[in-house]
Structures are given as C-alpha cells and as structure tokens.
Amino acid sequence: MTKLAQALVEETLSEKNRLTEFDTDQTLLRKAKEDEIRMRLDEFARELSKVSKQRVKG
C-alpha cells in the first residue's frame, strides 16, 4: 500500500472512531435525560396519588 493510501485509510478509521465516540456520548446523554424524566414522572405520580387519596378522605 502506498503511503498516501495508507494515510487515507488511517484518517478514515480515526474519523470513524471519533463518530463512534460521539454516538456513545450522545446515547449516554439521552439515557441520562430519559432516566431523569422517568424519575420526575414517578415523583409526580406519587404526589398525584397522595393528593387524590386526601381528596377522597375529605
């Protein structure tokens, strides 16, 4: 393989690795946001249930 071809292959591989790292970071951020939203929804559901029970009691 010529040096130019080898350099192009190495450059392409390094770009591919950077994209993979970026995708992984984006996936982790998305998962963290989803977990935070689920936690807030669970908390809201508990509060809503508590208020509903209080209204029924009177």
Summary of the structure (lengths in Angstrom):
residues: 58
radius of gyration: 25.0
end to end distance: 82.9
largest distance: 83.9
contacts: 110
relative contact order: 0.06
helix: 95%
strand: 0%
